[in-house]
Amino acid sequence: MILQQGLPLLYQQFTALFKKNLLLSWRNKRSTCLQLFSSFFFILVIFCIEEAMKASEASSSAYKNVTDPTLLFSPPILPCEDKFFVKLPCYDFVWSGNNSRRVTEIVSAIMANNPGRPIPTNKVQSFKGPEEVDAWFMSHPLQVPGALHFVERNATVISYGVQTNSSSEEKRGRIEDPTFKFLVPLQIAAEREIARSLIGDPKFGWGFGFKEFARPAIIGKTISALKVMGPIFFLAFSMFGFVLQLGSLVTEKELKLRQAMTMMGVFDTAYWLSWLIWEGLLTFVSSLFLVLFGMMFQFDFFLKKSFFVVFLLFLLFQFNMISLAFVLSSFISKSSSATTVGFLVFLISFILQIVSATGFPYSSAYSASRRAIWSLFPPNTFSAGLKLLLDATSTPESSGISWSERADIIYQWQVGSFLFWFVLAMYFDNIIPNASGVRKPIFYFLTPGYWTGKGGNKMEVPPVEHVASEDQDVLEEETLVKQQAMDGIVDPNIAVQIHGLAKTYPGTTKLGCCKCTKTSPFHAVKGLWMNIAKDQLFCMLGPNGAGKTTSISCLTGINPITGGDALIYGDSVRSSVGMSNIRKMIGVCPQFDILWDALSSEEHLHLFASIKGLPPPLINSTAEKLLADVKLTGAAKVRAGSYSGGMKRRLSVAVALIGDPKLTTGMDPITRRHVWDIIQESKKGRAIILTTHSMEEADILSDRIGIMAKGRLRCIGTSIRLKSRFGTGFVATVSFTESKKDNSNASGDSHEPVKRFFNEHLKVEPADENKAFMTFVIPHDKEKLLTLENRESEFGISDIQLGLATLEEVFLNIARRAELENATTEGITVTLDLVSGISLEIPVGARFVGIPDTESAENPSGVMVEVYWQQDGSGSTCITGHSSEMRIPQNVLVTRLPSPNALGHKGLRQAVRGIVIDL
């Protein structure tokens, strides 16, 4: 199949990714509507605040023409509760001079003659002098609006003073002037009653009135809600798209969706452009709605300026925030952190907006370099531009700004900062290591191969520390691969050549409050050499942590290689150019399903087929065929989020087979039989690397099997080859004829001759037995001693079946040997409790263990047991039991572990070091 290349492929990938973004936004309507229509709610809130302020101003005479002010005639002393801000209980007034009888009578007259209402005695407090009043004020704040101070100097002279707070208060648009509201009534009442007391006429009085000057309304001093609240609201509105965009990018990276597209060969340019154009379209619509909603609510800010002047300011700012989101996404790996970073950017923007409101640094007093640095942060230029537009409509007489009067400098800064952040985003995306540590060189764009796509097979390979394998087949494979590499032989039948592949994860350093903890580097893969042929399925087996998944991750470019190299159809995985070529010819079915929950299986296949470069006329037919192959035709239009685990796995297999790849890796199917058929059919014309934990699966599907343990290849070959070499031997199943004798005789020792024959000739006991058959495990070296010909009738045998050991047994033996090797090197031991009560400390993986101090004259070698091992759910090797005690054969290799002293404490059962025996 000829795939698309060059610009046609770039355009095809762009359109597919753009459609993906469209579908995801359409199916996440809540966030999309929030991004598009949030401007309406912000404008509505500003409008409501504006109307509330206008209503408040309408009740105030300050904003009206006053030609005939209202006359205030003899205003009374008001209740203290009428004060805007007061603490209860409160007093109408307090007074001093209560040591004078005449002053006391004057105050009583003030209380009784107050116009409109007498003042109760409990609403007035008296003191001896002003000092006591001041002390009371300090301990009782906001409990009285004013005070009167009287001094009787002689029979004809009484002086007084009025004390109030001179500060005006404002509440809900109304202003409280303490001079006219409290001081003047107290002054009028005091003078009236002093005069009556001195004259001696309680009816004496005079008319007193006052009014303000006639004056015009205050113009140009009104406070605009848009000018006060607009900048912060407009900033918050623009942040919606920024936070949503940042979250979408980080989510794709966190769920490894971006990695899946990269492994399919997506161009970085297509990926970023698809996001830029889609988010730019949303930004265009949201900015348009913002301006239209502002005009709909009749704000001068939108009506008195050129439509394009305002629209362009918001549009360019949101484009700047999109490019900033692209940059930040390269540094964030968790979607939960994206929201936190978005809020932090908003908080910083709000603080800097306050600074920009002062004119910094766009006045002539500051240098151009300072303006350039300041303008790189998008909210700064937005705040400066917003201030210019708000100042242009600061008064009702302002004419606004037309397109010809626009401030080009702000738009130039916005365009420049957008280009700066967008280019920086693509650069950081390439050089910052991803979750697997993959990155390009810092100056990758200066290499010719980056632009030409050539030179993918030329790479300097760092030397790898070599550890010779003990297995003959692995040594032969390694020698063959090395010889081909030295001679420069390119075998057309070889799909993958692995040359000393090594992967080491660096150690980590954890800083604690008191100490620094360091971990040593972990060698996941230790020099892997092998060939994988075309038209074959190579199965890679191994326990957890063996290095098989890491090896495949290195082959597919997910993980960077520490040492060695691998050539896939002649291209090196160490080269970024070579990896780009490799991705065009491989399909990857990851260990875990990497799918969009909101997309259907049909949409997944169309997307990945377009990324892979299938010609457009073939995409529909290819998707239909793959859906039929994996039995998903009926669920083709159902979203993947509602699929079962098996359906998701089948969809992942279908994705891996798009484009007829020459190499398919990482397959670990869980829907057994049907997927087996798909894999068998898919071997034609390609190489498949399969990893699985199912021995049955590996036995049926694989042409060759490699078993890894502790980062090294331990054995390689066909299933039969591995069983014959690493199995415990042959399995002989002896079936008996139906006995016509008495049942008591049949159920007793009727099969004893067969047991005795196997014991005397082969030294084996039955592994399983019942009345119908017996099963024996015969070691390879005793195979020729099995001679039962012409004795079937003598033993009552109806049939004898011979078979090899299972692949699972081979796998466990290899894993056990690797564990034993590692345990011997690192001194890792476990305790084996024998039936006899002895506890042995043995290395992990030891099969035959001798018991110390059991030698005797009859048995000079001593006694041993066979330890049975298996892997638990986590992949760790653990003891399941042991055999009965048996003699140690003569002339066997015995390994005594160091420090054979008994361990433990007195009075407790002690554990002694066992003796490892190699049979």
Salt bridges, closest charged atoms under 4 A:
GLU51 OE2 - LYS54 NZ 3.90
ASP68 OD1 - LYS211 NZ 3.50
GLU81 OE2 - LYS123 NZ 2.85
ASP92 OD2 - ARG117 NH2 2.75
GLU105 OE2 - ARG101 NH1 2.61
GLU176 OE2 - LYS181 NZ 2.91
GLU193 OE2 - ARG192 NE 2.99
GLU193 OE2 - ARG196 NH1 3.25
GLU212 OE1 - ARG215 NE 3.55
GLU252 OE2 - LYS20 NZ 2.62
ASP268 OD1 - ARG258 NH2 3.32
ASP391 OD1 - LYS227 NZ 3.56
ASP391 OD2 - LYS387 NZ 3.05
ASP408 OD1 - ARG406 NE 2.80
ASP429 OD2 - ARG258 NH2 2.75
ASP471 OD1 - ARG725 NH1 2.70
ASP473 OD1 - ARG721 NH2 2.83
ASP473 OD2 - ARG725 NH1 3.09
GLU477 OE1 - ARG704 NH1 3.22
GLU478 OE2 - HIS466 NE2 2.74
GLU478 OE2 - LYS482 NZ 2.92
ASP593 OD1 - ARG649 NH2 2.93
GLU602 OE1 - LYS637 NZ 2.88
GLU603 OE1 - ARG27 NH1 2.76
ASP629 OD2 - LYS625 NZ 3.00
ASP660 OD1 - ARG686 NH2 2.50
GLU696 OE2 - ARG673 NH2 2.93
GLU697 OE2 - ARG672 NH1 2.62
ASP699 OD2 - LYS723 NZ 2.78
ASP703 OD2 - LYS683 NZ 3.29
GLU769 OE1 - LYS755 NZ 3.06
GLU794 OE1 - ARG791 NE 3.11
GLU819 OE2 - LYS710 NZ 3.64
GLU821 OE2 - ARG712 NH1 3.07
GLU821 OE1 - ARG714 NH1 2.92
ASP833 OD1 - ARG909 NH2 3.45
GLU841 OE1 - ARG913 NE 3.25
GLU855 OE2 - ARG896 NH2 3.87
GLU866 OE2 - ARG847 NE 2.99
